[in-house]
Amino acid sequence: MKEVIMQEVQAYLKECGAFFIATDEENQPRVRPFGVSEIIDGRLYIMTGKVKDVFKQLAKNGKFEICAMKQSGAEWMRLSGTLVNDETLSVKEEFLNRNEELKSMYKADDDNMAVLYITNATARFFSFTAPVREVQF
């Protein structure tokens, strides 16, 4: 069941294209766009660079919230939980293999690429025409 829910959440993110992640920087919310997510070895991952502020913020406080809206503007999802850095080389390699466009910016064995997986996740699906639906994984 967990895998099915995770696949639904990732499919939603992919359908929306860009999604926005909020983090905390010294009690100030920070939001920025992301565009890739992958399920690898039963975990839902996003990736960024270790030199970026978003990584530094998540290293201090792994709690996050993502908001993704469908093109219609009438449906959206909020996903919250904790992001955990994963230094497993094979996971980084698989992430890059699935997202070839990132290979010009990152290498699995560089000291910059960070893949982070979601734990304690709650996804809430919203619509102007249906009640809120909540799932956890």
N, C-alpha and C positions, 0 to 999 in steps of 0.2 A: 504493500500500500504506500509506504514512504516513497518508493521509487516512482510510482505512478503520479503522486502529488508533485514530486520534484520535476518530473518530465512536463507536467502541466504548467508549472511555474516558469520553467525555462522556455517552453514553447510560447508562452505569453510574452516574455521578454523579447524573444526573437521576432515575434509578430510586430511588436511595437517599434523595433529598431533601436532607437536611442532610449535609454532609461536614465534616471537621475538618482544619484546616491547622495545622501546627506550624512555627514559626519560631524564630530564636535572638535572645535579647536579652542581650548581654554574658555569653555562655556559659550562660544559663539558658533551657531550652526554654519556649516559650509556645504554647498551643493555643487555638483558638477556632473556632466553627462558621461555615460559609459555606453558601450555598444556591443560588447561580447560577453557571453557566458557559456559555460560548457559543463556537462555532467561527465565526470571522469571517476571511475572506481567508486560509484555510488555517492558522490558528493557533487554539489552544485558550486562551481567556481566562477569568479571573475578574476581579472588580472589588471595590474597596473605596474608602474615603475617605482622602485624603492626610493628614487630621488624626488618623487612627487610629494607634495604636502598631504595628499589624501592617504598615502601609505603611512607617513609619519603620524598622522592623526589616528589612523586605525591601529597602529602599533601601541599607542598610548591608551586608546579606548576602542575596542573592537566593535562596539555597538554601532549599528547603522540603520538607515531606512532607505529603501529604494521606492521610487514612484515611476510607474510606466503607464502611458496612456495610449490607447489604440487610436488609429488614424481618424476614426469617427468623432473622437472627442467625447463620446458618451459612455465610455467604459475605461476603467483604470484599475490598477492594482498597486497596493502598497505592501512591500515585503520588508520585514524587520527581523533582526536577530543579531548574531555576532559573527564577525569575519575572523578567520584564523589563517595566518600565513602558513603555507606548505612549501617546504624547500625540496620536495621530492623531484629529482631530475626527470624521471619518466613522465610525471604529471605535466611539468613545464613543456617537455617535448611534445606530448600529445596535444596540449592546448595550442601550441604553435602550428602543429600539423593540421589542425582543424581550422586555423585562422591564418592562412598563408600571408595575408597582407601585413601581419604583425612582424613577420620575419625580417623586414627591413629595419625595424626599430629595436627588436629584442632578440636575444639568443638564450636558449634554455640554461646554458652554463655561465652566463654573464653574472655580474654581481648586482644587476639592476632589476631583472624580471621578477615580479612577485605574483604568485597565484594564491588566491585566498578563497577558502571554502566557507560556506554558510552553515552555522550551527544554530540550534534553538530558534528555528525559523517559523514565523507566522506570516502567511500571505492572506491579505484581505482583498477580495474582488468587489468592485463597486460599479454601479450602473445607475443611470437616471431612471431606468424602467424595472429594476429588479432589486430585491433585498440584498444586503451585504452578505457575502459568503466568506467564511474563514476556514483555512486549512493550516495544518502545522506539519513540519518535518524536521 
